[in-house]
Every structure is written in structure tokens, then in C-alpha cells.
Amino acid sequence: MNRPGGADARRHPVSRRLLCMGLFSTFFVGPAQAQTAAPEIRLAQAGSPDAPPPRKRPQTRLRVTPYYSPDGVYPRYNPGPDAVRECNATYVQEFRPSGTVIVPHMSCYWRRG
């Protein structure tokens, strides 16, 4: 079990120094105070009361047109005119919360015909 004064602290003098600096820094630092801005700065940043409100531009509309007609097939891939689809079907184990089951698994790829 690690204790503050145990062998762990003797092996790591840097961590021991950092711990002491953190503990004693609160005694030597005065209370924190927030800084306030000068009144001139506040007046310079304020707008005149009779100025019109800024105009809002209408949001830019972008038209997106696909290169092809979407037919629900994604990803789009054209393997060529003489391509052949090769498929391998096997059974694999799946580990589910209800128990191990064996399910069919198919992987396919295109090859030149």
C-alpha cells in the first residue's frame, strides 16, 4: 500500500517537491481579486443609442446536385463490362449474451472475367 512518506515518495523527488509546492502555495499567495476595466474602455466599446441596428443578411443557400441519379445503391462502383462477382459463404461463431451461435457469413468481391 502506498503511503505519503513511503518508498514511493523517496524514489520520486520531483513529485514530492510538486506536492510541497502545491500545499504551501496557498499560504504565500494573497486572496485573488478580479480586475476591472477602466471606464474609458467601456465607453469606447458602447455604441451610440440612436444608431440603427445592424442589417441581417439572408443566409446563403447552396444547391447540391449529384453527378449521377440517386437510385439507392451506395457505394457507386462500376467494375467494368466483363467483371464477375465472386462470393464466399461460410459459417462463423458469434458470441452473443444469450450464448454462442453459428450464423452464415458471406463476403463478395469483383474480379475480371
N, C-alpha and C positions, 0 to 999 in steps of 0.2 A: 504494500500500500504506500502511495507517495504522500510524504508529509512535507510541509513547507521548509523545514530545516534538514531534510533527509539528504541522502546521497545524490538525489536528482538535482537539487539546488547547488550542491558543491561542484557538480560536473558542468553546469551551465551558468558561468558567472555573468554572462550578458543578460540572461533572463532575470537573474537575481537583481542586477542593477536597475533594469527597467521596472521591476516591481517596486523597488525602493523609490525610484524617481516618481512613479505614479502615486504612491502613498503620501510622500512628503510634499508634492507639488501643490496640494490644496492648502497647506499651511502657509506657504510663502507667497501665494498669489492673492491679491485683494479681490473684493467682490466684483463681479462683472457688471459693467454699465453699458447701456445701449448708446450708440452715437446718434446725435440729432443733426439734421441738415440745417444749414444756415437759412434764414428767412428769404434772402435774395434768391436763392436757388429755387425755392418753392414758387416765388412769384414769377420767375423767368419761365418755369415749366407750365404754368397755368395759362390756358387760352383765354382770349377776351370773351366776355359774356355775350356780345352781340354778333359773334362770328357764326356763319351758317354751319350746320352740321356737315361732316364730310360725306360726299356722294358715294353711294354703294354701286359698284359696277355689277352688272349681271354676271353670273357665273359662266365661265367659258364652257361651251358644250363641244365635246369631241365625238365625231362619228366614227365608229369602228366597223369596218366591213371585212369579213374573212375572204381569203383568196379562193376558197372553194365553197361549194354549197354544203352547209352542215346537214349530215344525214344520220347523226348519232353514232358514227364509228370513230373511235378515238383510241390510240393514236392513228394518224393517217400514215399509211405505208404502202408503197407500190413496189412489189418485189420484182416486177418485170413480166414479160409475156410468157416465158417458159418456166416459171417458178413452180415448185412442188412443195406442198406443206407436209412436213414430217412430224408425226406425233408419237410420243412415248407415253404409255399408260402403265402405271404400277400401283401397288397398294402400299400405303405408308401408315405408320403408327402415329396417332395424335393423342397427346396426354391431356385429358380434359378433367375438370373437377369431379365428374361422375365416374371417371375411370378411363383406362386406356382403351381406345377404339381403333379399328383398322378402316381406313377410308381410301377411296380411289383418288389418284393424283395424276393429272395429265399435263405434260409440257410439250409445246409445239414450237416449231421454227420453220423458216422458209429456206429452201435450198434451190440451187439452179437445176433445171430439169434437163 
